[in-house]
Amino acid sequence: MQTALVVAVIILFGFFAFTSQGPPGCKDQSSQGQRTITLYFVPWCSYCKKVMPEWQRLMAMQNINLLVQKINCEEQQCDGINSYPTIICQGTKYPGDRPRTAEEMFKWATSLA
């Protein structure tokens, strides 16, 4: 009984830690006055390949208020990421119904509170 309770507490703690901070690599850089938008991808994914040219354009657009990064989930552990590509900023996942253009992603990331 105590073991089950300890396991439940550990699971809940892990869940709340993940949802409050988001996956690794997408923490808010507000201490530096900078937001981070992260693309989680795998090289073999056709959807990832399709978004990559726009992501490169977004990386060229980054300014002092937005840090743009990408994480290859075959090279790094991406706990909590279960579909590719996944785009996260400020702990918020990019809406699937929005166009994945550099301009739209920039506008979305800089509009988050």
N, C-alpha and C positions, 0 to 999 in steps of 0.2 A: 504494500500500500504506500509506504513512504517512498519507495523507489519510483513508483508511478507518479507521485506528486512532484518529486524532484525533476523527473523527465519532463513533465508538463510545464513546470516553471521555466526550465531551460529552453524549451521550444517557444514558449510565449516571449521570453526575453529576446531570443533570436529574431522572432517575427517583428517585435516592436523596434529593435535596433535597426533592422533592415528597412522597415517602412519609414522610419524617421530620417534616415540618412540616405537611403537609396543604395544601390549596388556600389561596389568599390569604383572609384574613378569618376564619380559624378557628384562629389561633395561641393557645396557652395563655397566659392573662394571669396566670400563677402568681406573677410578680414582684410583682403587686399583690394576690395572694391571691384572684384572681378567675378563673373559667373563662368561656369564651366558647362559646355555642352559636349556630350560624349556619344560617339557612335560605337556600338558593340557589334562586331561583325565576324564572319568566318570567310576565308578566301574562296571556298568552293560554292558559296550561296549565290544563286543567280540574282536574287533581289539585292544582295549586298553589292554585287558587281554593277548593278544598274544605278544604285544611289551613289557610288564612289565618285564619279565625275562631279556631281553636285556637291559632295562633301569636300572635294579638293577646292572647288570654287568658294565654299563657305570658309575653309581654312585661310584662303587668300583674303577674305573679307574681314577676318577677325580684327577687333580693335581693342583698345585698352580695357573695355568693360566686358569683353567676352573671350574666354579661352576655348578654343576648339581642339578637341582631341579625338583620336580613334583608338580602340582597343581590339586587337585580334584575339578572340576567345579560344583559338587553338594554341596560342602562345602564352596566354595568361589565364588565370582562373577567373571566371565571370559568374560567381555565385548569384543566383536569382535571375539570371538572363536565360530565358527558355525559348526565345524566337529571334530570328535574325532577318534583317538588321533591327536593332533596338537603339533608339535615340533618346537620351535622357538629359534633362537640364533641371537643376534645382530640385532633384528628386521626383520630377514629373516626366512621365513618358510622352513622347511626341504623339499627337493624335493621328490615328491611322487614316482618317478621312481628309487630312490636309495634304496638299501636294508636297513632294519631297524635293523642292527646289532650294537652292542656296538662299535666295531672297526670303522665301517663306519660313525656312528654318531659322534664319537670322532674326526675322521679325518676331517669330514665336518665342525664341530664347530671350530676346531683349525685352519682351513684354511681360514676362513672368514676374510676379511680386516677390 
